[in-house]
Amino acid sequence: MLHYAVVFFVIALIAAVFGFGGIAAGAAEIAKVLFVVFLVMAVASFVINLVKGR
């Protein structure tokens, strides 16, 4: 998940450099959403592992 967020971030940067504002904004938004999903899943995984460990 984090890999895809980084890929879309790089696509957004490249699109912004070449002047494709709409594509850059879309790719940046997708990257933000994927990063948030990654964070939620990572926190949930840590909490579940803490609860199971006891």
DOTOR-271139 format. One record per residue: residue in one letter; x negated, y negated, z of N, C-alpha, C in turn; residue number from 1. Coordinates in nm, 2 decimals. Layout:
REM residues N
[a, [X, Y, Z], [X, Y, Z], [X, Y, Z], NUM] ...
This chain:
REM residues 54
[m, [-0.08, 0.12, 0.00], [0.00, 0.00, 0.00], [-0.09, -0.13, 0.00], 1] [l, [-0.19, -0.12, 0.08], [-0.28, -0.24, 0.09], [-0.35, -0.26, -0.04], 2] [h, [-0.39, -0.14, -0.11], [-0.45, -0.15, -0.23], [-0.37, -0.22, -0.34], 3] [y, [-0.24, -0.19, -0.34], [-0.15, -0.25, -0.44], [-0.14, -0.40, -0.41], 4] [a, [-0.14, -0.44, -0.28], [-0.13, -0.58, -0.25], [-0.25, -0.66, -0.30], 5] [v, [-0.37, -0.60, -0.28], [-0.49, -0.66, -0.33], [-0.49, -0.67, -0.48], 6] [v, [-0.44, -0.56, -0.55], [-0.44, -0.56, -0.70], [-0.35, -0.68, -0.75], 7] [f, [-0.23, -0.69, -0.69], [-0.14, -0.80, -0.73], [-0.20, -0.94, -0.70], 8] [f, [-0.27, -0.95, -0.59], [-0.34, -1.07, -0.55], [-0.44, -1.11, -0.66], 9] [v, [-0.52, -1.01, -0.70], [-0.62, -1.04, -0.80], [-0.55, -1.08, -0.93], 10] [i, [-0.44, -1.01, -0.97], [-0.37, -1.04, -1.09], [-0.32, -1.19, -1.08], 11] [a, [-0.27, -1.23, -0.96], [-0.22, -1.36, -0.94], [-0.33, -1.46, -0.96], 12] [l, [-0.45, -1.43, -0.91], [-0.57, -1.52, -0.92], [-0.61, -1.54, -1.07], 13] [i, [-0.61, -1.43, -1.14], [-0.65, -1.43, -1.28], [-0.55, -1.51, -1.36], 14] [a, [-0.42, -1.48, -1.34], [-0.31, -1.55, -1.41], [-0.32, -1.70, -1.38], 15] [a, [-0.35, -1.74, -1.26], [-0.36, -1.88, -1.22], [-0.47, -1.95, -1.29], 16] [v, [-0.58, -1.88, -1.31], [-0.70, -1.93, -1.37], [-0.67, -1.96, -1.52], 17] [f, [-0.60, -1.87, -1.58], [-0.56, -1.89, -1.72], [-0.44, -1.97, -1.75], 18] [g, [-0.38, -2.02, -1.64], [-0.27, -2.12, -1.66], [-0.13, -2.06, -1.67], 19] [f, [-0.11, -1.93, -1.63], [0.02, -1.87, -1.63], [0.08, -1.88, -1.50], 20] [g, [0.14, -1.99, -1.47], [0.19, -2.02, -1.34], [0.30, -1.93, -1.29], 21] [g, [0.40, -1.90, -1.38], [0.51, -1.81, -1.34], [0.46, -1.67, -1.31], 22] [i, [0.37, -1.62, -1.39], [0.32, -1.48, -1.36], [0.24, -1.48, -1.24], 23] [a, [0.16, -1.59, -1.21], [0.08, -1.60, -1.09], [0.17, -1.60, -0.97], 24] [a, [0.28, -1.68, -0.98], [0.37, -1.69, -0.86], [0.44, -1.56, -0.83], 25] [g, [0.48, -1.49, -0.94], [0.54, -1.36, -0.92], [0.45, -1.26, -0.86], 26] [a, [0.33, -1.25, -0.91], [0.23, -1.16, -0.86], [0.19, -1.19, -0.72], 27] [a, [0.18, -1.32, -0.68], [0.15, -1.35, -0.55], [0.26, -1.32, -0.45], 28] [e, [0.39, -1.33, -0.50], [0.50, -1.30, -0.41], [0.51, -1.15, -0.39], 29] [i, [0.48, -1.07, -0.49], [0.48, -0.92, -0.48], [0.37, -0.88, -0.38], 30] [a, [0.25, -0.95, -0.39], [0.14, -0.92, -0.31], [0.17, -0.95, -0.16], 31] [k, [0.24, -1.06, -0.14], [0.28, -1.09, 0.00], [0.38, -0.99, 0.06], 32] [v, [0.48, -0.95, -0.02], [0.57, -0.85, 0.02], [0.51, -0.72, 0.05], 33] [l, [0.42, -0.67, -0.03], [0.35, -0.54, -0.01], [0.26, -0.55, 0.11], 34] [f, [0.20, -0.67, 0.14], [0.11, -0.68, 0.26], [0.20, -0.68, 0.38], 35] [v, [0.31, -0.74, 0.38], [0.40, -0.73, 0.50], [0.45, -0.59, 0.52], 36] [v, [0.48, -0.52, 0.42], [0.53, -0.38, 0.43], [0.41, -0.30, 0.49], 37] [f, [0.29, -0.32, 0.44], [0.17, -0.25, 0.50], [0.16, -0.28, 0.65], 38] [l, [0.17, -0.41, 0.69], [0.15, -0.44, 0.83], [0.26, -0.37, 0.91], 39] [v, [0.38, -0.37, 0.87], [0.49, -0.31, 0.94], [0.47, -0.16, 0.96], 40] [m, [0.43, -0.10, 0.85], [0.40, 0.05, 0.85], [0.28, 0.08, 0.94], 41] [a, [0.18, 0.00, 0.94], [0.06, 0.02, 1.02], [0.09, 0.00, 1.17], 42] [v, [0.17, -0.10, 1.21], [0.21, -0.12, 1.35], [0.29, 0.00, 1.39], 43] [a, [0.39, 0.04, 1.31], [0.48, 0.15, 1.34], [0.39, 0.28, 1.37], 44] [s, [0.30, 0.30, 1.28], [0.21, 0.42, 1.29], [0.13, 0.41, 1.42], 45] [f, [0.08, 0.30, 1.46], [0.00, 0.29, 1.58], [0.09, 0.31, 1.70], 46] [v, [0.21, 0.26, 1.70], [0.30, 0.27, 1.82], [0.34, 0.42, 1.83], 47] [i, [0.37, 0.48, 1.72], [0.41, 0.62, 1.72], [0.30, 0.71, 1.77], 48] [n, [0.18, 0.68, 1.73], [0.06, 0.76, 1.78], [0.04, 0.74, 1.93], 49] [l, [0.06, 0.62, 1.98], [0.05, 0.59, 2.12], [0.15, 0.67, 2.20], 50] [v, [0.27, 0.67, 2.15], [0.38, 0.74, 2.23], [0.36, 0.89, 2.22], 51] [k, [0.31, 0.94, 2.11], [0.29, 1.09, 2.10], [0.17, 1.13, 2.18], 52] [g, [0.07, 1.04, 2.20], [-0.05, 1.08, 2.27], [-0.03, 1.10, 2.41], 53] [r, [0.07, 1.06, 2.47], [0.10, 1.07, 2.62], [0.17, 1.20, 2.65], 54] 
